[in-house]
Amino acid sequence: MRVSDDWMKKVSALLNEAEGSLASDPRNAFELSKKAMVIGKRCREPRLLAASCAVASKSLLAVGEYRRPVPYIKSALHYYESNGDLDATLELRHNLASAKLFGEHEKEILVELHRVLDARLHTKKKEKSTRNRVFYTPRSWQDRIADRIPSNSEIEHQHALQLISLYGTIARAYRSLSENLKAIDYLQKGLTLSEEIQEQPMLALMRTNLGSVYTEIGNFALALEHLEQAMEFYRAARHERGVAGTLNQLGLLFLKNGKRRESIQYFRRATRTFKSLGMSESVARSLVLRARHERLNGSLARAKRWIDEAASDLRRIEKSRMYYSVEFERALIEHARHPKRATLGKLSKLHREARKRKLELRVEIAQEAARIALELSLKPESGEWLFRVHSYEAERMIEERNKAVLASRIERARQKLARERTEQKTRAKKMESEFNAKMREAELLAQQLAKKGSFQASLLEHLQNMRITGRYATETIQGVVEWIETARFRDQSYEELEANLGNIHRDFLRTITDRSPDLTATERRVCVLIRLGIGIPEIANILFVSARTIETHALRIRRKLHIPRSIRLSKFLHAI
């Protein structure tokens, strides 16, 4: 069934509102995209449904959920792959890689991210040398619904945004591999590109991520510089979510540098902002950091107050990842206040849940359980927990070895791609130089033929005059004239020119023939010579006809190709 304009407008408006609220309120964006999906299913229109699924997956990724988006991404990916939309396919492959990387911790997905990046960069370079943008047109999901081709500036901007987002994801992947220097390299690329297109939200996001990486590696000055610059933008733009995240990161930075008072101030401000936005998990994360710091360096009473507050904020989402972090910290605080054996039971239960969910927290739980068992002189339990700690340590070493192997494989793949790109560039340059040489050869042949034709034409005219005056025998002069005309059409240079023009301008000849099948062979030959920049008198000498005949051919070519009088024939043919 045909989709009505009303349905189209409604879905486009919903997705427009959803994409607008992705940064500030991704949960609302997900609800809006779900409404758009309902409309797509109701009217049985795959295009509407695919775009709605794509926006829904972006919303879930922005919230921090990495398993739920996968079915939406695969559904949209199937549609856009079958329809040949390369830009949408690459964006969805990028989103799928992000979901797998952060949801299932599949480190091999980094190779896929590099493939997507290489495809975007290679396609863009290829696009610059072609006139047709249909095969790769970066655009928004609303434009895809309306089937609208954006302007060149919009295409360039959208392409840059996709690259910036991809650089950020690759940087996160390298952070998960503990390769912070490579992460910084890709974040710097994203930062530079954001500055070039003056995209302030992406610029602030890149600075926040750089501040986070520099915090991890202990570079206080650079981390503070990037975070403060990101904060300036978020405040100017009144982006509360960005302000809260940056405040939390600043609190963590000062906490790691032993500046407790400043860190507590930042954490408090971040908590207030998160609460005003209804972001329970972010509030809990901030409170857990504060509680842990108080447990290790400050007051246990304050630590208990912070962790109780975090637990109360997570009551409605009890089984989230943050829930286990809160319960783990609460058990440690209770043991610090009143050491007892029951704490091991709580930690054992949390450990089972963490192992079932494959949370990284399970290692820290085992380490703390082993420490508590040793502290309470519980030999069987301490031996059991120490065995688990050692097994996790062995797993970590194996994982690090696998990471090193994977990193080596990724580097080899990148080097292979770089070599292939270099070889392709070399081949392209060689082909271009050969093409230019052939073009020059054809032009020189045309010029030689023009000079030769001009000489033979003047000689023929002179002989004609001699025949008229009667100084020489008519039979002798007629024989010379016939020999000259026969030699002109049997000239080997002319045959070489014909062959070169046919080989070099094959695509051009095919194009003008498709536009006007009525063009004769002579008219097509004239088109090629005009395209080479040869004037009408020279063309007349090459083809052994009068200039008037060439002008007649030019008029017929204009009429058959429907060329307006305001456009020069040579300019029109050169543009094809």
Secondary structure per residue as TSV (DSSP state, phi and psi in degrees):
chain	resnum	aa	ss	phi	psi
A	1	M	-	360.0	150.7
A	2	R	-	-83.6	134.0
A	3	V	-	-79.3	130.2
A	4	S	-	-73.8	158.3
A	5	D	H	-63.2	-31.6
A	6	D	H	-64.4	-45.0
A	7	W	H	-63.2	-41.9
A	8	M	H	-60.8	-45.6
A	9	K	H	-64.9	-38.4
A	10	K	H	-66.4	-45.6
A	11	V	H	-65.3	-41.6
A	12	S	H	-61.9	-40.8
A	13	A	H	-65.2	-41.4
A	14	L	H	-63.4	-45.0
A	15	L	H	-70.3	-33.8
A	16	N	H	-62.8	-44.0
A	17	E	H	-66.6	-37.5
A	18	A	H	-65.0	-46.5
A	19	E	H	-65.9	-31.9
A	20	G	H	-67.9	-30.0
A	21	S	T	-100.2	9.4
A	22	L	T	-59.6	-44.7
A	23	A	T	-74.4	-40.3
A	24	S	T	-87.2	-38.3
A	25	D	-	-146.2	78.8
A	26	P	H	-64.2	-28.4
A	27	R	H	-66.1	-40.8
A	28	N	H	-64.8	-37.4
A	29	A	H	-61.7	-38.3
A	30	F	H	-65.5	-42.2
A	31	E	H	-62.6	-40.5
A	32	L	H	-65.7	-41.7
A	33	S	H	-68.1	-30.9
A	34	K	H	-64.4	-39.5
A	35	K	H	-62.1	-40.8
A	36	A	H	-64.2	-36.6
A	37	M	H	-63.7	-39.8
A	38	V	H	-59.5	-42.8
A	39	I	H	-65.1	-42.5
A	40	G	H	-60.7	-40.6
A	41	K	H	-68.7	-39.4
A	42	R	H	-63.3	-42.4
A	43	C	T	-94.2	4.9
A	44	R	T	53.4	48.2
A	45	E	-	-114.0	108.1
A	46	P	H	-59.9	-34.6
A	47	R	H	-63.5	-44.6
A	48	L	H	-65.9	-41.4
A	49	L	H	-66.1	-41.1
A	50	A	H	-65.0	-45.1
A	51	A	H	-63.9	-39.1
A	52	S	H	-65.7	-41.1
A	53	C	H	-63.5	-38.6
A	54	A	H	-64.1	-45.8
A	55	V	H	-67.5	-37.2
A	56	A	H	-61.9	-41.3
A	57	S	H	-65.5	-38.8
A	58	K	H	-63.1	-38.6
A	59	S	H	-64.1	-44.3
A	60	L	H	-66.7	-38.1
A	61	L	H	-64.3	-37.3
A	62	A	H	-66.4	-32.7
A	63	V	H	-70.9	-30.4
A	64	G	T	110.1	16.3
A	65	E	-	-100.8	129.2
A	66	Y	-	-117.4	-9.8
A	67	R	S	-93.8	-42.3
A	68	R	T	-61.5	-34.7
A	69	P	H	-69.7	-20.3
A	70	V	H	-57.3	-47.7
A	71	P	H	-61.5	-38.4
A	72	Y	H	-64.0	-43.6
A	73	I	H	-63.8	-45.2
A	74	K	H	-63.8	-37.8
A	75	S	H	-63.1	-47.5
A	76	A	H	-67.7	-37.6
A	77	L	H	-63.3	-40.3
A	78	H	H	-60.3	-41.4
A	79	Y	H	-67.8	-49.4
A	80	Y	H	-73.2	-29.4
A	81	E	H	-66.4	-42.4
A	82	S	H	-69.6	-22.7
A	83	N	T	-98.0	1.1
A	84	G	T	73.5	23.1
A	85	D	-	-86.2	96.6
A	86	L	H	-66.1	-40.6
A	87	D	H	-63.0	-47.3
A	88	A	H	-62.9	-39.6
A	89	T	H	-61.5	-44.8
A	90	L	H	-66.5	-40.1
A	91	E	H	-64.0	-41.7
A	92	L	H	-70.5	-36.1
A	93	R	H	-63.0	-37.6
A	94	H	H	-62.3	-47.0
A	95	N	H	-64.5	-39.0
A	96	L	H	-65.1	-40.1
A	97	A	H	-63.6	-40.3
A	98	S	H	-61.7	-44.6
A	99	A	H	-63.2	-43.0
A	100	K	H	-70.3	-37.4
A	101	L	H	-63.8	-46.5
A	102	F	H	-94.5	-13.8
A	103	G	H	-94.8	-44.9
A	104	E	T	-111.8	-0.6
A	105	H	-	57.2	42.3
A	106	E	-	-86.8	99.6
A	107	K	T	-68.4	-23.9
A	108	E	T	-63.4	-16.0
A	109	I	H	-66.8	-15.7
A	110	L	H	-61.5	-34.1
A	111	V	H	-61.8	-42.5
A	112	E	H	-63.2	-39.3
A	113	L	H	-62.2	-40.3
A	114	H	H	-66.9	-34.7
A	115	R	H	-64.7	-43.3
A	116	V	H	-62.4	-43.5
A	117	L	H	-62.4	-44.9
A	118	D	H	-63.4	-39.2
A	119	A	H	-63.1	-41.8
A	120	R	H	-65.8	-45.9
A	121	L	H	-66.5	-43.5
A	122	H	H	-67.0	-41.6
A	123	T	H	-64.3	-38.8
A	124	K	H	-66.4	-41.1
A	125	K	H	-64.7	-39.5
A	126	K	H	-66.7	-36.2
A	127	E	H	-63.8	-33.7
A	128	K	H	-65.0	-25.2
A	129	S	T	-96.2	6.4
A	130	T	-	-124.3	162.3
A	131	R	S	-100.5	-10.4
A	132	N	-	-104.6	120.9
A	133	R	-	-100.9	6.7
A	134	V	T	-65.0	-36.9
A	135	F	T	-74.3	-20.0
A	136	Y	-	-146.4	100.9
A	137	T	-	-131.6	92.5
A	138	P	-	-61.5	125.2
A	139	R	-	-156.6	169.8
A	140	S	-	-80.5	167.8
A	141	W	H	-68.9	-30.0
A	142	Q	H	-65.0	-39.3
A	143	D	H	-65.2	-35.4
A	144	R	H	-66.6	-38.6
A	145	I	H	-63.9	-45.5
A	146	A	H	-79.7	-4.5
A	147	D	T	56.5	42.7
A	148	R	-	-101.2	132.7
A	149	I	-	-90.3	115.9
A	150	P	-	-71.5	170.3
A	151	S	-	-71.8	168.1
A	152	N	H	-60.1	-39.9
A	153	S	H	-66.8	-38.2
A	154	E	H	-66.5	-38.2
A	155	I	H	-63.6	-45.5
A	156	E	H	-60.9	-42.9
A	157	H	H	-65.1	-45.0
A	158	Q	H	-65.3	-39.0
A	159	H	H	-61.6	-43.0
A	160	A	H	-63.9	-41.1
A	161	L	H	-61.3	-41.2
A	162	Q	H	-63.9	-39.9
A	163	L	H	-65.4	-42.0
A	164	I	H	-61.1	-45.6
A	165	S	H	-61.3	-39.8
A	166	L	H	-67.0	-40.8
A	167	Y	H	-59.3	-41.5
A	168	G	H	-63.3	-41.7
A	169	T	H	-67.0	-42.0
A	170	I	H	-63.4	-37.6
A	171	A	H	-62.6	-42.2
A	172	R	H	-63.1	-38.6
A	173	A	H	-62.5	-43.1
A	174	Y	H	-66.6	-32.9
A	175	R	H	-64.4	-37.2
A	176	S	H	-66.9	-24.0
A	177	L	T	-90.7	6.1
A	178	S	T	62.6	28.0
A	179	E	-	-105.6	75.6
A	180	N	H	-68.9	-29.8
A	181	L	H	-66.2	-41.8
A	182	K	H	-67.0	-36.4
A	183	A	H	-60.8	-43.3
A	184	I	H	-62.2	-39.3
A	185	D	H	-59.5	-47.0
A	186	Y	H	-71.5	-34.7
A	187	L	H	-66.3	-35.3
A	188	Q	H	-65.1	-38.6
A	189	K	H	-61.9	-44.5
A	190	G	H	-63.0	-38.6
A	191	L	H	-64.6	-44.3
A	192	T	H	-62.9	-44.0
A	193	L	H	-66.5	-37.4
A	194	S	H	-62.4	-38.9
A	195	E	H	-67.8	-36.1
A	196	E	H	-64.9	-42.1
A	197	I	H	-93.6	1.5
A	198	Q	T	55.7	46.7
A	199	E	-	-97.6	92.8
A	200	Q	H	-62.7	-43.1
A	201	P	H	-59.4	-43.4
A	202	M	H	-68.3	-34.9
A	203	L	H	-61.4	-44.8
A	204	A	H	-65.2	-39.1
A	205	L	H	-64.5	-42.6
A	206	M	H	-62.8	-39.9
A	207	R	H	-66.7	-39.9
A	208	T	H	-61.7	-44.1
A	209	N	H	-65.8	-38.9
A	210	L	H	-64.1	-40.8
A	211	G	H	-60.0	-39.2
A	212	S	H	-64.9	-42.7
A	213	V	H	-66.8	-44.0
A	214	Y	H	-64.8	-29.8
A	215	T	H	-63.8	-42.0
A	216	E	H	-64.2	-40.2
A	217	I	H	-87.7	-2.2
A	218	G	T	87.1	19.8
A	219	N	-	-93.6	88.8
A	220	F	H	-63.3	-44.4
A	221	A	H	-62.9	-49.4
A	222	L	H	-67.9	-39.4
A	223	A	H	-61.0	-45.4
A	224	L	H	-63.8	-40.4
A	225	E	H	-61.5	-49.3
A	226	H	H	-66.0	-41.9
A	227	L	H	-67.0	-38.9
A	228	E	H	-67.1	-38.7
A	229	Q	H	-66.5	-38.7
A	230	A	H	-64.1	-39.6
A	231	M	H	-62.6	-39.3
A	232	E	H	-58.6	-44.6
A	233	F	H	-65.9	-48.6
A	234	Y	H	-59.4	-38.0
A	235	R	H	-68.9	-42.6
A	236	A	H	-64.2	-36.5
A	237	A	T	-87.1	-2.5
A	238	R	T	55.5	42.5
A	239	H	-	-92.5	90.3
A	240	E	H	-63.5	-38.2
A	241	R	H	-63.5	-44.4
A	242	G	H	-64.9	-38.9
A	243	V	H	-60.9	-45.8
A	244	A	H	-63.7	-44.7
A	245	G	H	-62.9	-40.8
A	246	T	H	-68.8	-39.3
A	247	L	H	-60.2	-42.1
A	248	N	H	-63.6	-40.3
A	249	Q	H	-67.8	-36.8
A	250	L	H	-64.8	-39.6
A	251	G	H	-60.1	-43.1
A	252	L	H	-65.0	-38.4
A	253	L	H	-61.8	-48.5
A	254	F	H	-68.8	-32.6
A	255	L	H	-64.6	-41.6
A	256	K	H	-69.1	-22.6
A	257	N	T	-98.4	13.9
A	258	G	T	75.7	14.6
A	259	K	-	-99.6	81.3
A	260	R	H	-63.6	-45.3
A	261	R	H	-62.3	-47.5
A	262	E	H	-63.7	-40.2
A	263	S	H	-64.1	-41.2
A	264	I	H	-62.3	-39.4
A	265	Q	H	-62.4	-45.6
A	266	Y	H	-65.4	-42.1
A	267	F	H	-61.1	-40.9
A	268	R	H	-62.8	-45.1
A	269	R	H	-64.8	-38.8
A	270	A	H	-64.8	-41.6
A	271	T	H	-62.9	-43.1
A	272	R	H	-61.5	-42.1
A	273	T	H	-68.2	-43.1
A	274	F	H	-60.5	-41.1
A	275	K	H	-64.4	-40.5
A	276	S	H	-64.6	-25.8
A	277	L	H	-92.1	-3.8
A	278	G	T	72.3	26.8
A	279	M	-	-96.3	84.6
A	280	S	H	-62.9	-44.1
A	281	E	H	-64.8	-39.7
A	282	S	H	-66.1	-38.3
A	283	V	H	-61.3	-46.0
A	284	A	H	-63.5	-40.4
A	285	R	H	-60.8	-44.3
A	286	S	H	-64.0	-42.0
A	287	L	H	-67.7	-35.8
A	288	V	H	-64.3	-41.7
A	289	L	H	-60.1	-43.4
A	290	R	H	-66.3	-42.2
A	291	A	H	-63.5	-40.9
A	292	R	H	-63.9	-41.6
A	293	H	H	-63.6	-41.4
A	294	E	H	-66.0	-38.2
A	295	R	H	-63.6	-39.3
A	296	L	H	-85.6	-31.0
A	297	N	H	-128.1	-7.6
A	298	G	S	-133.8	-129.9
A	299	S	-	-98.2	130.3
A	300	L	H	-68.3	-30.9
A	301	A	H	-64.2	-45.2
A	302	R	H	-65.1	-38.0
A	303	A	H	-61.5	-42.2
A	304	K	H	-65.2	-37.0
A	305	R	H	-65.1	-42.6
A	306	W	H	-66.4	-42.0
A	307	I	H	-72.0	-33.3
A	308	D	H	-64.8	-39.1
A	309	E	H	-65.0	-39.9
A	310	A	H	-64.4	-41.3
A	311	A	H	-64.7	-37.9
A	312	S	H	-66.4	-31.3
A	313	D	H	-74.0	-18.8
A	314	L	T	-105.2	15.0
A	315	R	G	-62.9	-37.6
A	316	R	G	-79.2	-17.2
A	317	I	G	-124.4	60.7
A	318	E	T	-59.2	-39.6
A	319	K	T	-97.4	26.2
A	320	S	S	-77.4	168.5
A	321	R	H	-61.8	-38.3
A	322	M	H	-64.7	-27.3
A	323	Y	H	-57.9	-43.4
A	324	Y	H	-68.8	-35.4
A	325	S	H	-64.4	-41.2
A	326	V	H	-65.3	-46.3
A	327	E	H	-65.5	-35.5
A	328	F	H	-65.3	-46.7
A	329	E	H	-65.3	-37.3
A	330	R	H	-62.9	-42.5
A	331	A	H	-62.7	-39.9
A	332	L	H	-67.9	-38.0
A	333	I	H	-66.7	-42.6
A	334	E	H	-62.4	-39.9
A	335	H	H	-68.1	-36.7
A	336	A	H	-65.0	-34.6
A	337	R	H	-78.1	-44.7
A	338	H	S	-138.0	88.3
A	339	P	-	-60.0	127.3
A	340	K	-	-158.4	162.0
A	341	R	T	-69.3	-26.1
A	342	A	H	-59.7	-24.6
A	343	T	H	-60.5	-36.3
A	344	L	H	-62.6	-36.4
A	345	G	H	-63.1	-42.6
A	346	K	H	-64.7	-43.2
A	347	L	H	-67.0	-35.4
A	348	S	H	-63.5	-41.7
A	349	K	H	-64.5	-44.8
A	350	L	H	-63.1	-37.1
A	351	H	H	-64.2	-42.1
A	352	R	H	-60.8	-45.2
A	353	E	H	-64.3	-41.4
A	354	A	H	-66.2	-38.5
A	355	R	H	-66.5	-39.5
A	356	K	H	-62.3	-38.9
A	357	R	T	-90.7	1.1
A	358	K	T	56.1	45.1
A	359	L	-	-86.7	142.7
A	360	E	T	-66.9	-16.8
A	361	L	H	-62.6	-21.2
A	362	R	H	-60.7	-33.1
A	363	V	H	-66.6	-45.9
A	364	E	H	-65.1	-37.1
A	365	I	H	-62.1	-45.4
A	366	A	H	-62.7	-41.2
A	367	Q	H	-63.4	-45.2
A	368	E	H	-68.1	-36.6
A	369	A	H	-64.7	-40.2
A	370	A	H	-64.2	-40.8
A	371	R	H	-63.8	-43.1
A	372	I	H	-66.7	-40.9
A	373	A	H	-62.3	-40.7
A	374	L	H	-67.0	-38.0
A	375	E	H	-64.3	-36.5
A	376	L	T	-90.3	5.0
A	377	S	T	58.4	42.1
A	378	L	-	-99.4	93.1
A	379	K	H	-64.6	-50.0
A	380	P	H	-59.1	-46.2
A	381	E	H	-65.3	-41.3
A	382	S	H	-63.2	-40.7
A	383	G	H	-62.7	-41.1
A	384	E	H	-64.2	-45.6
A	385	W	H	-70.8	-35.2
A	386	L	H	-65.4	-36.2
A	387	F	H	-62.1	-40.8
A	388	R	H	-65.3	-40.4
A	389	V	H	-61.9	-43.7
A	390	H	H	-65.1	-38.2
A	391	S	H	-65.3	-39.5
A	392	Y	H	-65.6	-36.3
A	393	E	H	-65.2	-38.5
A	394	A	H	-65.6	-41.5
A	395	E	H	-61.0	-39.7
A	396	R	H	-64.2	-42.1
A	397	M	H	-65.1	-41.2
A	398	I	H	-63.3	-41.5
A	399	E	H	-64.8	-40.1
A	400	E	H	-63.9	-39.2
A	401	R	H	-64.4	-42.2
A	402	N	H	-63.8	-37.3
A	403	K	H	-63.1	-41.3
A	404	A	H	-63.9	-42.1
A	405	V	H	-63.1	-43.1
A	406	L	H	-64.6	-43.1
A	407	A	H	-61.9	-38.9
A	408	S	H	-65.4	-40.2
A	409	R	H	-64.9	-40.9
A	410	I	H	-63.3	-43.3
A	411	E	H	-63.9	-40.3
A	412	R	H	-64.3	-41.1
A	413	A	H	-63.0	-40.9
A	414	R	H	-65.0	-42.1
A	415	Q	H	-64.1	-38.1
A	416	K	H	-63.8	-44.7
A	417	L	H	-61.9	-40.2
A	418	A	H	-64.0	-41.1
A	419	R	H	-63.9	-42.6
A	420	E	H	-61.9	-41.0
A	421	R	H	-63.2	-42.5
A	422	T	H	-62.9	-43.8
A	423	E	H	-63.0	-40.8
A	424	Q	H	-63.3	-41.3
A	425	K	H	-63.5	-42.1
A	426	T	H	-61.9	-45.7
A	427	R	H	-62.6	-41.1
A	428	A	H	-63.6	-42.3
A	429	K	H	-63.9	-40.6
A	430	K	H	-63.4	-45.3
A	431	M	H	-63.3	-39.6
A	432	E	H	-65.1	-42.2
A	433	S	H	-65.2	-39.6
A	434	E	H	-64.5	-41.3
A	435	F	H	-62.5	-45.0
A	436	N	H	-63.2	-37.6
A	437	A	H	-64.4	-42.8
A	438	K	H	-63.7	-41.3
A	439	M	H	-60.2	-45.7
A	440	R	H	-63.6	-39.5
A	441	E	H	-62.2	-42.8
A	442	A	H	-63.9	-41.5
A	443	E	H	-63.4	-42.2
A	444	L	H	-64.9	-41.4
A	445	L	H	-61.2	-41.8
A	446	A	H	-62.5	-42.1
A	447	Q	H	-65.2	-41.4
A	448	Q	H	-62.8	-43.2
A	449	L	H	-64.3	-37.0
A	450	A	H	-64.0	-43.9
A	451	K	H	-65.7	-44.2
A	452	K	H	-63.7	-42.8
A	453	G	H	-63.6	-39.1
A	454	S	H	-63.1	-42.9
A	455	F	H	-63.4	-47.2
A	456	Q	H	-65.1	-34.5
A	457	A	H	-66.7	-42.1
A	458	S	H	-67.5	-38.5
A	459	L	H	-63.1	-43.0
A	460	L	H	-62.5	-40.9
A	461	E	H	-64.2	-39.9
A	462	H	H	-64.1	-42.6
A	463	L	H	-64.7	-37.5
A	464	Q	H	-61.9	-42.0
A	465	N	H	-64.5	-39.1
A	466	M	H	-63.5	-37.8
A	467	R	H	-66.5	-37.1
A	468	I	H	-67.6	-40.6
A	469	T	H	-71.4	-23.5
A	470	G	T	81.6	19.1
A	471	R	S	-72.4	-32.0
A	472	Y	S	-118.0	164.2
A	473	A	-	-65.0	136.4
A	474	T	H	-61.8	-39.0
A	475	E	H	-63.1	-39.2
A	476	T	H	-66.9	-46.4
A	477	I	H	-64.7	-41.3
A	478	Q	H	-62.8	-36.6
A	479	G	H	-65.2	-41.7
A	480	V	H	-63.9	-42.1
A	481	V	H	-60.4	-46.4
A	482	E	H	-64.0	-38.1
A	483	W	H	-64.2	-41.7
A	484	I	H	-62.8	-45.8
A	485	E	H	-65.9	-38.6
A	486	T	H	-65.3	-41.2
A	487	A	H	-65.5	-33.6
A	488	R	H	-63.1	-42.8
A	489	F	H	-83.9	-11.6
A	490	R	T	-102.8	10.1
A	491	D	-	-63.4	126.4
A	492	Q	H	-63.6	-33.6
A	493	S	H	-61.0	-38.0
A	494	Y	H	-65.1	-41.4
A	495	E	H	-63.6	-39.9
A	496	E	H	-63.6	-41.4
A	497	L	H	-61.6	-43.7
A	498	E	H	-58.5	-45.3
A	499	A	H	-65.1	-43.3
A	500	N	H	-64.4	-43.8
A	501	L	H	-63.2	-38.8
A	502	G	H	-67.1	-36.1
A	503	N	H	-77.7	-46.6
A	504	I	H	-72.1	-39.0
A	505	H	T	-105.9	33.1
A	506	R	H	-60.7	-46.5
A	507	D	H	-65.2	-39.1
A	508	F	H	-63.4	-44.7
A	509	L	H	-63.5	-38.5
A	510	R	H	-64.5	-40.1
A	511	T	H	-64.4	-48.8
A	512	I	H	-70.0	-28.7
A	513	T	H	-68.3	-38.7
A	514	D	H	-64.4	-37.3
A	515	R	H	-70.2	-37.2
A	516	S	-	-146.5	95.4
A	517	P	T	-64.9	-13.6
A	518	D	T	-77.9	-8.0
A	519	L	-	-63.5	132.3
A	520	T	-	-80.0	169.6
A	521	A	H	-62.0	-39.8
A	522	T	H	-65.8	-39.9
A	523	E	H	-66.8	-37.1
A	524	R	H	-66.3	-38.2
A	525	R	H	-63.4	-41.1
A	526	V	H	-64.1	-39.9
A	527	C	H	-58.0	-44.7
A	528	V	H	-65.2	-42.9
A	529	L	H	-67.4	-38.4
A	530	I	H	-63.8	-39.6
A	531	R	H	-62.6	-30.1
A	532	L	T	-74.7	-7.3
A	533	G	T	89.5	18.2
A	534	I	-	-87.4	136.4
A	535	G	-	-75.2	167.1
A	536	I	H	-63.4	-44.0
A	537	P	H	-60.4	-40.6
A	538	E	H	-66.6	-39.4
A	539	I	H	-62.8	-39.5
A	540	A	H	-61.2	-41.5
A	541	N	H	-67.6	-38.0
A	542	I	H	-65.3	-43.6
A	543	L	H	-90.0	0.3
A	544	F	T	60.4	43.2
A	545	V	S	-133.1	177.2
A	546	S	-	-82.2	159.9
A	547	A	H	-62.9	-34.2
A	548	R	H	-60.7	-38.4
A	549	T	H	-63.8	-41.7
A	550	I	H	-64.9	-39.9
A	551	E	H	-61.9	-39.1
A	552	T	H	-63.1	-44.2
A	553	H	H	-59.2	-42.7
A	554	A	H	-61.6	-40.2
A	555	L	H	-64.6	-41.6
A	556	R	H	-65.7	-38.0
A	557	I	H	-63.0	-43.3
A	558	R	H	-58.2	-44.6
A	559	R	H	-67.7	-42.0
A	560	K	H	-72.0	-32.3
A	561	L	H	-92.8	1.9
A	562	H	T	56.9	50.0
A	563	I	-	-92.2	123.8
A	564	P	-	-63.0	155.0
A	565	R	T	-66.8	-25.4
A	566	S	T	-72.4	-12.4
A	567	I	S	-108.0	130.7
A	568	R	-	-68.1	140.8
A	569	L	H	-61.0	-44.4
A	570	S	H	-63.3	-39.3
A	571	K	H	-65.9	-41.2
A	572	F	H	-64.4	-46.5
A	573	L	H	-67.5	-34.9
A	574	H	H	-68.8	-28.3
A	575	A	H	-78.8	-15.2
A	576	I	-	-74.2	360.0
